[in-house]
Amino acid sequence: MRIRPMRPEDVDAVERLTALAYPADRTGDHRRRWREQAAHLLGTDPGGCWVADEAGGAGPVAGVAISLRRDLLWILSSYAVHPGHQGRGIGTALLQAAVGYGAGCLRGMLTSLPDHQALRRYRRAGFTLYPTMRLTGVVDRSALPAVDGVRLGTAADFDLVDSVDRRVRGATHRPDNAHVLGYSTLLVCDLLTGTGYACVAPWGVTRLAATNRAVAQRLLWAALARSAPGSAVDVRNLTSDQEWAIDVGLAAGLRIDQDSYLALRHMRPPAPYVPSTGFG
């Protein structure tokens, strides 16, 4: 088995591998978005994208690790080994290759499913593991408050988004913003008392950051108000530091479930912040 850089022609095979390795069923749209995300990161961070296959490329892709660097923050976006190839050291070798791409980065971030082998590798690589919660369900529309100060954002607001990201998590999402807005709506709040933004997809909040909790709660209420009546929404990757989000979710009639883990190296959980699963 060899570890080699990922190539554009690997994207479809890698998507099928991760769909097999992850327990959640993917719709056709989800699979398409996953492939587009992988292709995007292969374009922005080719040095962080690795696969495992048989020497000579005769067999299918057996594992993948996709990582990115944003400023001085390293992020693991996707990581999986085929169930039939686990226990052979492939996951360790892939993670080492991806972590090597982050040489010189001061901090690290990733989200992880509760897979004991992966979590053990992350901890051995120096990550602190924070259990996370998710808010899910149908929004009680009678509970929605009137929210002012939140507007639709555009690419003209990317400087504002960068400023908030640097303050809250120490790094921007600048290379990824246009890609994310291909399937999300940008909401912006810019007040004298604070600033923030949220990326909102039909299925929920994909990312949110603000300079204080009051602004973060405004944005989350505005995001929930954009959900289609009767449709379920999802807000994931919430550590205990994000009680501002838990309070909004409970008031909106959503339920709290255990989710997965946020793994961080040389940093505390950013707050107020809802991390993106794919982009940190």
GUFI-389326 format. One record per atom (N, C-alpha, C, O): z, y, x; residue in one letter. Coordinates in steps of 0.1 Angstrom, whole numbers, padded with zeros to 4 digits, always signed. Atoms other than C-alpha are relative to their C-alpha. Layout:
ZYXA;...
END
This chain:
+0000-0012+0008M;+0000+0000+0000M;+0000+0012+0009M;+0008+0013+0018M;+0001-0012-0008R;-0009+0034+0014R;+0004+0012-0009R;+0002+0012-0021R;-0003-0013+0006I;+0003+0070+0005I;-0011+0009+0005I;-0012+0011+0017I;+0011-0009-0004R;-0026+0094+0005R;+0000+0013-0009R;+0005+0013-0020R;+0001-0012+0008P;-0034+0129-0008P;-0008-0003-0013P;-0018-0011-0013P;+0006+0002+0013M;-0044+0130-0045M;-0014+0007+0000M;-0015+0018+0007M;+0014-0006+0001R;-0081+0137-0053R;-0003+0003-0015R;+0003-0003-0023R;+0004-0003+0014P;-0097+0152-0084P;-0004-0012-0008P;+0000-0013-0020P;+0004+0012+0008E;-0111+0118-0094E;+0012-0009-0003E;+0010-0019-0010E;-0012+0007+0003D;-0075+0105-0095D;+0007+0004-0013D;+0015-0003-0018D;-0008-0006+0011V;-0064+0127-0124V;+0001-0009-0012V;+0012-0011-0017V;+0000+0009+0012D;-0074+0103-0152D;+0009-0012+0002D;+0017-0016-0007D;-0008+0012-0003A;-0058+0073-0135A;+0015+0004+0001A;+0024-0004-0003A;-0014-0005-0002V;-0026+0093-0127V;+0006+0003-0014V;+0017+0000-0017V;-0005-0002+0014E;-0023+0104-0164E;+0003-0013-0007E;+0013-0014-0013E;-0003+0013+0007R;-0026+0068-0176R;+0013-0006+0006R;+0021-0012-0001R;-0012+0005-0007L;+0000+0058-0150L;+0013+0006-0005L;+0023-0001-0009L;-0012-0007+0005T;+0025+0084-0161T;+0003-0003-0015T;+0014-0003-0019T;-0002+0004+0015A;+0019+0076-0198A;+0007-0013-0001A;+0014-0016-0010A;-0007+0014+0000L;+0029+0040-0190L;+0014+0001+0005L;+0023-0006+0000L;-0014+0000-0006A;+0059+0049-0169A;+0010+0008-0008A;+0022+0005-0007A;-0010-0008+0008Y;+0074+0075-0193Y;+0001-0006-0014Y;-0009-0011-0019Y;-0002+0007+0013P;+0089+0062-0225P;-0007+0007-0012P;-0010+0000-0022P;+0005-0007+0012A;+0075+0089-0249A;-0014-0002-0002A;-0022-0002+0008A;+0014+0002+0004D;+0043+0083-0267D;-0007+0014+0002D;-0002+0024-0002D;+0008-0012-0001R;+0016+0109-0259R;-0012+0000-0010R;-0019-0010-0012R;+0012-0001+0008T;-0009+0122-0284T;-0012+0003+0008T;-0011+0006+0020T;+0012-0004-0007G;-0045+0129-0275G;+0001+0014+0006G;-0003+0016+0018G;-0002-0013-0005D;-0037+0166-0271D;+0009+0001+0012D;+0007+0008+0022D;-0010+0000-0011H;-0007+0159-0249H;-0007-0006+0012H;-0005-0001+0023H;+0007+0007-0012R;-0028+0136-0226R;-0010+0010+0006R;-0011+0011+0018R;+0010-0010-0006R;-0055+0163-0223R;+0008+0011+0007R;+0004+0015+0018R;-0007-0011-0007R;-0029+0190-0215R;+0006-0005+0013R;+0006+0002+0023R;-0006+0005-0013W;-0013+0167-0189W;-0011-0001+0011W;-0008+0003+0022W;+0010+0001-0010R;-0046+0161-0172R;-0004+0014+0005R;-0006+0016+0017R;+0004-0013-0004E;-0054+0198-0172E;+0011+0006+0009E;+0008+0013+0019E;-0011-0004-0009Q;-0019+0205-0157Q;-0001-0006+0014Q;+0000+0001+0024Q;+0001+0007-0013A;-0024+0179-0130A;-0012+0006+0008A;-0011+0008+0020A;+0012-0005-0007A;-0059+0193-0122A;+0003+0015+0005A;-0001+0019+0016A;-0004-0014-0004H;-0044+0229-0121H;+0008-0001+0013H;+0006+0007+0022H;-0009+0001-0012L;-0017+0219-0096L;-0007-0006+0012L;-0004-0002+0023L;+0008+0005-0011L;-0041+0199-0075L;-0008+0012+0006L;-0011+0012+0018L;+0008-0012-0005G;-0061+0232-0072G;+0009+0010+0007G;+0005+0016+0017G;-0009-0010-0006T;-0031+0254-0064T;+0008-0005+0011T;+0011+0002+0021T;-0009+0006-0010D;-0010+0230-0043D;-0005-0014+0004D;+0002-0024+0002D;+0005+0013-0004P;-0032+0202-0029P;+0009-0008+0010P;+0009-0020+0010P;-0009+0006-0009G;-0007+0196-0002G;+0012-0006-0006G;+0020-0014+0001G;-0012+0006+0007G;+0020+0187-0027G;-0003-0012-0009G;+0006-0017-0016G;+0004+0010+0009C;+0000+0161-0046C;-0004-0013+0007C;-0013-0013+0015C;+0001+0013-0007W;+0002+0124-0035W;-0001-0011-0009W;+0005-0011-0020W;+0000+0013+0008V;-0007+0090-0048V;+0002-0012+0009V;+0000-0011+0021V;-0001+0013-0008A;-0001+0054-0037A;-0011-0009-0006A;-0012-0010-0018A;+0010+0010+0005D;-0029+0028-0039D;-0001-0011+0011D;+0004-0009+0022D;+0002+0010-0010E;-0040-0003-0021E;-0009+0005+0011E;-0018+0014+0009E;+0008-0005-0012A;-0055+0003+0014A;-0014-0003-0003A;-0018-0014-0008A;+0014+0001+0003G;-0092+0009+0010G;-0003+0004-0015G;-0015+0005-0018G;+0002-0005+0013G;-0087+0021-0026G;-0005-0011-0010G;-0011-0008-0020G;+0006+0010+0009A;-0096-0013-0041A;+0008-0002-0013A;+0002-0006-0023A;-0008+0001+0012G;-0067-0013-0066G;+0002+0013-0007G;-0001+0023-0003G;-0003-0012+0008P;-0055+0011-0093P;+0011+0008+0007P;+0018+0003+0016P;-0010-0009-0005V;-0032+0040-0085V;+0014-0006-0004V;+0016-0009-0016V;-0013+0006+0002A;+0004+0026-0082A;+0011+0010-0001A;+0022+0006-0006A;-0011-0010+0000G;+0024+0058-0079G;-0006+0014+0002G;-0017+0015+0007G;+0004-0014-0002V;+0022+0096-0079V;+0012+0009+0001V;+0022+0006-0004V;-0010-0011-0001A;+0042+0126-0069A;-0008+0013+0001A;-0016+0015+0010A;+0006-0013+0001I;+0030+0161-0078I;+0010+0011+0002I;+0020+0012-0006I;-0010-0011-0002S;+0049+0191-0064S;-0007+0013+0003S;-0019+0013+0005S;+0005-0014-0002L;+0044+0228-0060L;+0010+0009+0007L;+0022+0006+0007L;-0009-0010-0007R;+0058+0257-0040R;-0003+0014-0007R;-0015+0018-0008R;+0001-0013+0005R;+0064+0291-0056R;+0010+0009+0007R;+0022+0007+0006R;-0008-0008-0010D;+0076+0317-0031D;+0008-0010+0008D;+0002-0018+0015D;-0009+0009-0009L;+0106+0299-0014L;+0006-0011-0009L;+0017-0016-0005L;-0006+0011+0009L;+0112+0274-0043L;-0010-0011-0001L;-0022-0009-0004L;+0008+0013+0001W;+0099+0238-0042W;+0003-0006-0013W;+0015-0007-0017W;-0002+0006+0013I;+0094+0221-0075I;-0007-0014-0001I;-0019-0014+0003I;+0007+0013+0002L;+0086+0184-0083L;-0004+0000-0015L;+0004+0001-0024L;+0006-0001+0014S;+0063+0185-0114S;-0001-0014-0006S;+0002-0015-0018S;+0002+0013+0006S;+0056+0148-0119S;+0002-0011+0011S;-0001-0009+0023S;-0004+0010-0010Y;+0068+0116-0102Y;+0001-0014-0008Y;+0009-0015-0017Y;-0001+0012+0007A;+0062+0080-0113A;-0006-0011+0009A;-0014-0009+0017A;+0005+0013-0006V;+0056+0044-0100V;-0002-0010-0011V;+0006-0011-0020V;+0004+0010+0009H;+0039+0017-0119H;+0011-0010-0001H;+0016-0015+0009H;-0012+0010+0001P;+0066-0007-0134P;-0003-0013+0008P;+0007-0019+0013P;+0003+0012-0007G;+0048-0036-0117G;+0001+0001+0015G;+0001-0009+0022G;+0000-0002-0015H;+0051-0020-0082H;+0014+0006+0004H;+0015+0010+0015H;-0013-0005-0004Q;+0087-0008-0083Q;+0008-0009+0008Q;+0006-0021+0008Q;-0008+0007-0009G;+0112-0019-0058G;-0006-0004+0013G;-0001-0012+0021G;+0007+0002-0013R;+0087-0019-0029R;+0000+0011+0009R;-0007+0011+0019R;-0001-0011-0008G;+0096+0014-0014G;-0011+0011-0002G;-0012+0021+0005G;+0011-0009+0002I;+0066+0032-0029I;+0006+0014-0005I;+0001+0024+0000I;-0006-0013+0005G;+0087+0058-0048G;+0007+0008+0011G;+0005+0020+0011G;-0006-0007-0012T;+0107+0066-0016T;-0010+0007+0008T;-0009+0019+0012T;+0011-0005-0009A;+0075+0071+0004A;-0007+0012-0007A;-0010+0022+0000A;+0007-0011+0007L;+0059+0093-0023L;+0009+0012-0001L;+0004+0024+0001L;-0009-0012+0001L;+0090+0115-0027L;+0001+0006+0014L;+0002+0019+0015L;-0001-0005-0013Q;+0092+0119+0011Q;-0012+0009+0003Q;-0011+0020+0009Q;+0012-0008-0003A;+0056+0131+0012A;+0000+0013-0008A;-0003+0024-0003A;-0001-0012+0008A;+0062+0155-0017A;+0010+0010+0005A;+0008+0022+0006A;-0011-0009-0005V;+0095+0169-0003V;-0005+0006+0013V;-0002+0018+0016V;+0005-0006-0013G;+0077+0174+0031G;-0009+0012-0003G;-0009+0021+0005G;+0008-0011+0003Y;+0054+0198+0013Y;+0009+0013-0002Y;+0004+0024+0000Y;-0009-0012+0002G;+0084+0220+0006G;+0008+0004+0013G;+0017+0012+0012G;-0007-0004-0013A;+0094+0223+0043A;+0000+0015+0001A;-0011+0022-0001A;-0001-0015-0001G;+0106+0259+0048G;+0005+0006-0013G;+0009+0018-0013G;-0005-0006+0013C;+0116+0264+0011C;+0015+0000+0000C;+0021-0010+0005C;-0014-0001+0000L;+0151+0275+0006L;+0007-0008-0011L;+0019-0012-0010L;-0005+0006+0012R;+0156+0259-0028R;-0009-0010-0006R;-0021-0011-0003R;+0008+0010+0007G;+0144+0230-0049G;+0005-0002-0014G;+0016+0000-0018G;-0003+0002+0014M;+0142+0222-0086M;-0009-0011-0006M;-0021-0012-0002M;+0008+0010+0007L;+0130+0193-0108L;+0008-0004-0013L;+0020-0003-0013L;-0007+0006+0012T;+0137+0178-0142T;-0003-0015+0001T;-0014-0019+0006T;+0001+0015-0001S;+0142+0140-0145S;+0004-0007-0012S;+0014-0003-0018S;-0005+0009+0010L;+0144+0114-0171L;+0012-0008+0006L;+0014-0009+0018L;-0012+0008-0005P;+0176+0092-0169P;-0004-0013+0006P;+0000-0024+0001P;+0004+0012-0007D;+0160+0067-0145D;+0009-0001+0012D;+0008+0007+0021D;-0011+0001-0010H;+0187+0054-0122H;-0006+0000+0014H;-0001+0005+0024H;+0006+0000-0013Q;+0163+0047-0093Q;-0005+0014+0005Q;-0002+0018+0016Q;+0005-0014-0003A;+0147+0082-0094A;+0012+0009+0003A;+0012+0017+0013A;-0011-0009-0001L;+0181+0099-0098L;+0007-0003+0014L;+0012+0006+0020L;-0006+0003-0012R;+0195+0080-0068R;-0008+0006+0012R;-0002+0011+0021R;+0009-0006-0011R;+0165+0092-0046R;+0002+0015+0000R;+0003+0021+0011R;-0002-0015+0000Y;+0170+0128-0058Y;+0014+0003+0006Y;+0015+0013+0014Y;-0013-0003-0006R;+0207+0127-0049R;+0000-0002+0015R;+0006+0006+0022R;+0001+0002-0015R;+0200+0112-0015R;-0008+0011+0007R;-0006+0013+0019R;+0008-0011-0005A;+0175+0140-0010A;+0007+0013+0000A;+0002+0024+0004A;-0008-0012+0000G;+0203+0165-0015G;+0000+0008-0012G;+0005+0020-0012G;+0000-0007+0012F;+0198+0175-0051F;+0013-0003-0008F;+0019-0014-0008F;-0012+0001+0009T;+0228+0182-0074T;-0006-0003-0014T;-0015+0004-0019T;+0005+0004+0013L;+0223+0165-0108L;+0008+0006-0012L;+0020+0004-0012L;-0007-0006+0012Y;+0231+0185-0140Y;-0006-0007-0013Y;-0017-0005-0016Y;+0004+0005+0013P;+0230+0166-0173P;-0005+0011-0009P;+0001+0022-0009P;+0006-0010+0009T;+0209+0185-0199T;+0000-0005-0015T;+0002-0016-0018T;+0000+0002+0015M;+0208+0188-0237M;-0014+0005-0005M;-0021+0013+0002M;+0012-0006+0007R;+0179+0195-0261R;+0004+0004-0014R;+0012-0003-0020R;-0001-0004+0014L;+0177+0213-0294L;-0013-0005-0007L;-0024-0002-0002L;+0012+0005+0007T;+0154+0197-0319T;+0003+0000-0015T;+0014-0001-0020T;-0001+0000+0015G;+0147+0197-0356G;-0009+0010-0006G;-0017+0017+0000G;+0007-0010+0008V;+0133+0219-0383V;+0008+0013-0001V;+0020+0012-0005V;-0007-0013+0000V;+0143+0256-0382V;+0004+0003-0015V;-0005+0002-0024V;-0005-0005+0013D;+0164+0267-0412D;-0005+0015-0001D;+0002+0024+0004D;+0006-0013+0000R;+0143+0297-0421R;+0009+0010-0007R;+0007+0022-0005R;-0009-0009+0007S;+0170+0312-0443S;+0010+0006+0010S;+0016+0016+0008S;-0010-0005-0010A;+0191+0316-0411A;-0007+0010+0010A;+0000+0015+0018A;+0007-0009-0009L;+0164+0336-0392L;+0004+0014-0002L;+0003+0020-0013L;-0004-0014+0001P;+0177+0371-0384P;-0013+0009+0002P;-0023+0004+0007P;+0011-0010-0004A;+0155+0402-0382A;+0002+0003+0014A;+0013+0008+0018A;+0000-0002-0015V;+0147+0406-0345V;-0010+0011+0003V;-0022+0010+0000V;+0009-0010-0005D;+0133+0438-0331D;+0000+0000+0015D;+0009-0006+0022D;+0001-0001-0014G;+0123+0447-0296G;-0007-0011+0007G;-0008-0011+0019G;+0008+0011-0006V;+0102+0415-0291V;-0014+0002-0004V;-0017+0004-0016V;+0015-0001+0003R;+0064+0417-0289R;-0008-0011+0006R;-0003-0018+0015R;+0009+0009-0006L;+0035+0396-0281L;-0004+0005+0014L;-0007+0017+0015L;+0003-0004-0013G;+0027+0396-0244G;-0015-0004+0004G;-0021-0012-0003G;+0013+0003-0005T;-0006+0395-0225T;+0001-0001+0016T;+0011+0000+0021T;+0000+0001-0014A;-0017+0391-0189A;+0004+0013+0007A;+0008+0013+0018A;-0005-0013-0006A;-0009+0428-0184A;+0015+0000+0002A;+0021+0009+0009A;-0015+0001-0002D;+0028+0417-0186D;+0004-0009+0011D;+0016-0012+0013D;-0003+0009-0011F;+0026+0393-0157F;+0009+0006+0011F;+0018-0001+0016F;-0009-0006-0010D;+0043+0418-0134D;+0014+0000-0005D;+0024-0002+0002D;-0013+0001+0007L;+0072+0420-0159L;+0006-0014+0001L;+0017-0016+0005L;-0004+0014-0001V;+0073+0382-0160V;+0005-0004+0014V;+0015-0010+0016V;-0004+0003-0014D;+0074+0380-0122D;+0013+0006+0004D;+0021+0000+0010D;-0013-0007-0003S;+0102+0405-0120S;+0012-0007-0006S;+0022-0009+0001S;-0011+0008+0006V;+0124+0385-0144V;+0002-0013+0007V;+0013-0017+0010V;-0001+0013-0007D;+0116+0352-0127D;+0007+0002+0013D;+0015-0006+0017D;-0006-0002-0013R;+0125+0366-0093R;+0015+0002-0001R;+0023-0003+0007R;-0014-0003+0002R;+0158+0379-0106R;+0008-0012-0005R;+0019-0014+0000R;-0007+0011+0006V;+0167+0348-0126V;+0000-0013+0009V;+0010-0019+0010V;+0001+0013-0007R;+0154+0319-0105R;-0005+0001+0015R;-0006-0009+0022R;+0003-0002-0014G;+0144+0335-0072G;-0015-0002+0004G;-0018-0003+0016G;+0014+0002-0003A;+0106+0328-0075A;-0008+0002-0013A;-0003+0000-0024A;+0009-0003+0012T;+0077+0336-0098T;-0007-0013-0004T;-0007-0023+0002T;+0010+0010+0005H;+0053+0315-0118H;-0014+0005+0001H;-0023+0000-0006H;+0013-0007+0001R;+0024+0337-0110R;-0012-0008+0000R;-0021-0006-0008R;+0012+0009+0000P;-0002+0310-0101P;-0002-0008-0013P;-0013-0013-0016P;+0001+0009+0011D;+0006+0292-0133D;+0000+0007-0014D;-0002+0001-0024D;-0002-0007+0012N;+0010+0319-0159N;-0013-0001-0009N;-0012-0003-0021N;+0012+0001+0008A;-0027+0320-0170A;-0002-0014-0006A;-0007-0015-0017A;+0002+0014+0005H;-0028+0282-0173H;+0010-0003-0012H;+0005-0008-0022H;-0010+0003+0010V;+0004+0281-0194V;-0004+0007-0013V;-0002+0002-0024V;+0004-0008+0012L;-0010+0308-0218L;-0012-0006-0006L;-0016-0001-0017L;+0011+0007+0007G;-0039+0285-0225G;+0005-0008-0012G;-0003-0011-0020G;-0005+0007+0011Y;-0016+0266-0248Y;+0013+0006-0006Y;+0019+0000-0015Y;-0013-0006+0005S;+0014+0289-0253S;-0003+0015-0003S;-0012+0021+0001S;+0000-0015+0003T;+0021+0324-0267T;+0011+0006+0008T;+0022+0001+0010T;-0010-0007-0008L;+0039+0349-0245L;+0007+0010-0009L;+0000+0019-0015L;-0008-0010+0006L;+0067+0369-0260L;+0008+0008+0010L;+0012+0002+0020L;-0006-0008-0010V;+0082+0398-0242V;+0010+0009-0007V;+0008+0014-0018V;-0010-0010+0004C;+0113+0419-0246C;+0004+0009+0012C;+0008+0004+0022C;-0002-0009-0011D;+0117+0450-0225D;+0007+0012-0005D;+0002+0022-0011D;-0009-0010+0005L;+0147+0472-0234L;+0007+0007+0011L;+0006+0002+0023L;-0008-0007-0010L;+0168+0497-0216L;+0012-0009+0005L;+0016-0008+0016L;-0012+0008-0004T;+0196+0471-0216T;-0004-0013+0007T;+0005-0020+0011T;+0004+0012-0006G;+0175+0442-0203G;-0014-0004-0003G;-0020+0002-0011G;+0014+0004+0001T;+0142+0424-0200T;+0000-0015+0000T;+0008-0022+0006T;+0002+0014+0000G;+0129+0389-0206G;-0013-0004-0007G;-0020+0005-0012G;+0012+0005+0006Y;+0101+0367-0218Y;+0002-0014-0004Y;+0011-0021+0000Y;+0000+0014+0004A;+0094+0334-0235A;-0014-0005-0002A;-0023+0003-0006A;+0013+0007+0003C;+0064+0310-0236C;+0003-0010-0011C;+0011-0019-0010C;-0002+0008+0012V;+0061+0294-0270V;-0012-0008-0004V;-0023-0002-0005V;+0011+0009+0004A;+0039+0264-0279A;+0003-0004-0014A;+0014-0002-0019A;-0003+0004+0014P;+0035+0249-0314P;+0011-0010-0001P;+0017-0010-0012P;-0011+0009+0001W;+0061+0223-0305W;+0013+0005+0005W;+0023-0002+0004W;-0012-0005-0004G;+0087+0246-0292G;-0001+0010+0012G;-0012+0014+0015G;-0001-0009-0011V;+0098+0268-0263V;-0002-0007+0013V;+0005-0017+0016V;+0003+0007-0012T;+0082+0258-0230T;+0007+0007+0012T;+0008+0000+0023T;-0007-0007-0011R;+0100+0284-0208R;+0005+0013-0006R;-0001+0020-0014R;-0006-0013+0004L;+0123+0314-0213L;+0009+0005+0012L;+0016-0003+0018L;-0009-0006-0011A;+0140+0338-0188A;+0003+0014-0005A;-0005+0021-0011A;-0005-0014+0003A;+0160+0370-0193A;+0010+0004+0009A;+0017-0004+0016A;-0010-0005-0009T;+0182+0393-0174T;+0014+0000-0006T;+0023+0003+0001T;-0013+0002+0006N;+0210+0389-0199N;+0000-0009-0012N;-0011-0011-0017N;+0000+0010+0011R;+0221+0366-0227R;-0004+0006-0013R;-0011+0000-0021R;+0004-0007+0013A;+0216+0392-0255A;-0015+0000-0001A;-0021-0003-0012A;+0015+0000+0001V;+0179+0395-0246V;-0005-0014-0001V;-0015-0016-0009V;+0004+0014+0002A;+0176+0357-0242A;+0001-0004-0014A;-0008-0011-0019A;-0002+0004+0014Q;+0190+0352-0277Q;-0011+0007-0009Q;-0015+0000-0018Q;+0010-0007+0007R;+0166+0378-0291R;-0013-0008+0001R;-0020-0011-0009R;+0012+0007-0003L;+0137+0359-0275L;+0000-0013-0006L;-0010-0018-0012L;+0000+0013+0005L;+0148+0325-0286L;-0001+0001-0016L;-0008-0007-0022L;+0001-0002+0015W;+0153+0337-0323W;-0015+0003-0003W;-0020-0003-0013W;+0014-0003+0002A;+0118+0352-0321A;-0009-0012+0002A;-0019-0013-0006A;+0008+0012-0002A;+0104+0320-0307A;+0001-0010-0011A;-0009-0015-0016A;-0003+0009+0011L;+0120+0299-0334L;-0007+0005-0013L;-0012-0003-0021L;+0007-0005+0012A;+0106+0322-0361A;-0015-0002+0000A;-0021-0002-0011A;+0014+0002+0000R;+0071+0315-0349R;-0004-0015-0003R;-0015-0018-0004R;+0003+0014+0004S;+0075+0278-0357S;-0006-0001-0014S;-0002+0007-0023S;+0005+0002+0013A;+0055+0265-0386A;+0010-0005-0010A;+0018-0015-0006A;-0011+0005+0009P;+0077+0260-0417P;-0002-0015-0002P;-0012-0020-0005P;+0000+0014+0002G;+0087+0224-0420G;-0004-0008+0012G;-0003-0021+0012G;+0004+0007-0012S;+0075+0215-0385S;+0012+0000+0010S;+0019+0009+0011S;-0011+0001-0010A;+0099+0202-0358A;-0003+0008+0012A;-0014+0009+0017A;+0001-0008-0013V;+0106+0223-0327V;+0009-0007+0010V;+0018-0015+0007V;-0007+0007-0011D;+0120+0213-0293D;+0003+0011+0010D;-0006+0019+0014D;-0004-0009-0011V;+0140+0233-0267V;+0007-0009+0010V;+0018-0014+0006V;-0006+0011-0008R;+0147+0211-0237R;+0006+0006+0013R;+0005+0018+0016R;-0005-0003-0013N;+0164+0211-0203N;+0011+0010+0001N;+0012+0019+0010N;-0011-0010+0001L;+0195+0231-0213L;+0013-0006+0006L;+0018-0016+0001L;-0013+0004-0006T;+0225+0227-0190T;+0011+0007-0008T;+0008+0015-0017T;-0012-0006+0007S;+0260+0237-0201S;+0000+0015+0003S;+0008+0022-0004S;+0001-0015-0003D;+0252+0272-0185D;-0007+0007-0011D;-0007+0019-0012D;+0008-0006+0010Q;+0229+0278-0214Q;+0006+0000-0014Q;-0001-0003-0024Q;-0006+0000+0013E;+0254+0281-0242E;-0006+0010-0010E;-0005+0008-0022E;+0007-0010+0009W;+0236+0312-0255W;-0011-0006-0008W;-0013-0003-0020W;+0011+0007+0007A;+0207+0289-0264A;+0006-0010-0010A;+0001-0012-0021A;-0007+0010+0009I;+0230+0262-0279I;+0005+0007-0013I;+0003+0002-0024I;-0005-0007+0012D;+0246+0288-0302D;-0011+0004-0009D;-0010+0003-0021D;+0011-0004+0008V;+0212+0301-0314V;-0005-0013-0007V;-0008-0012-0019V;+0005+0012+0006G;+0200+0265-0320G;+0008-0005-0012G;+0003-0009-0022G;-0008+0005+0010L;+0230+0255-0340L;+0000+0009-0012L;-0001+0005-0024L;+0001-0009+0011A;+0228+0287-0361A;-0013-0002-0008A;-0014+0001-0020A;+0013+0002+0006A;+0191+0279-0368A;-0001-0014-0006A;-0012-0017-0011A;+0001+0013+0007G;+0200+0244-0381G;-0005-0011+0009G;-0008-0022+0003G;+0005+0011-0008L;+0188+0224-0351L;+0012-0009+0005L;+0023-0005+0004L;-0010+0009-0005R;+0207+0195-0337R;+0000-0001+0015R;-0011+0002+0022R;-0001+0002-0014I;+0219+0188-0302I;-0001-0014+0004I;+0006-0023-0002I;+0000+0013-0005D;+0209+0157-0284D;+0001+0000+0015D;-0002+0010+0022D;+0001+0002-0015Q;+0214+0144-0248Q;-0015+0000+0004Q;-0023-0006-0003Q;+0014+0000-0004D;+0182+0150-0229D;-0002-0007+0013D;-0004-0020+0013D;+0003+0006-0013S;+0178+0143-0192S;+0008+0006+0011S;+0020+0008+0009S;-0007-0006-0011Y;+0187+0159-0159Y;-0008+0012+0006Y;-0020+0011+0007Y;+0006-0011-0008L;+0180+0192-0141L;+0006-0002+0014L;+0018-0002+0016L;-0004+0003-0013A;+0182+0185-0104A;-0003+0012+0009A;-0015+0017+0009A;+0002-0012-0007L;+0187+0215-0081L;+0006-0002+0015L;+0015-0009+0017L;-0004+0001-0014R;+0190+0219-0043R;+0002+0014+0005R;-0007+0023+0004R;-0004-0013-0006H;+0208+0249-0027H;-0002+0011-0010H;-0005+0023-0007H;+0000-0011+0010M;+0209+0268-0060M;+0009-0005-0012M;+0010-0017-0015M;-0007+0003+0012R;+0230+0270-0092R;-0010+0000-0012R;-0021+0005-0010R;+0009-0001+0011P;+0214+0265-0126P;-0003+0015-0004P;+0006+0022-0007P;+0003-0013+0003P;+0195+0297-0133P;+0004+0003-0015P;+0003-0006-0023P;-0005-0004+0014A;+0208+0316-0164A;-0001+0015-0002A;+0002+0022+0008A;+0005+0008+0011P;+0198+0327-0189P;-0014-0005+0003P;-0023+0003+0006P;+0013+0006-0004Y;+0169+0303-0184Y;-0002-0013-0007Y;+0007-0021-0008Y;+0005+0013+0005V;+0150+0275-0201V;-0011-0005+0009V;-0022+0001+0009V;+0010+0004-0009P;+0132+0256-0174P;-0012-0007-0006P;-0011-0013-0017P;+0012+0008+0004S;+0096+0243-0178S;+0001-0014+0007S;+0004-0015+0019S;+0000+0013-0006T;+0094+0206-0173T;-0010-0002+0011T;-0007-0008+0021T;+0010+0002-0010G;+0062+0208-0153G;+0000+0010+0011G;-0005+0008+0022G;+0001-0011-0010F;+0067+0241-0135F;+0013+0006+0004F;+0014+0016+0011F;-0013-0004-0004G;+0104+0245-0131G;+0005+0012-0007G;+0016+0017-0004G;
END
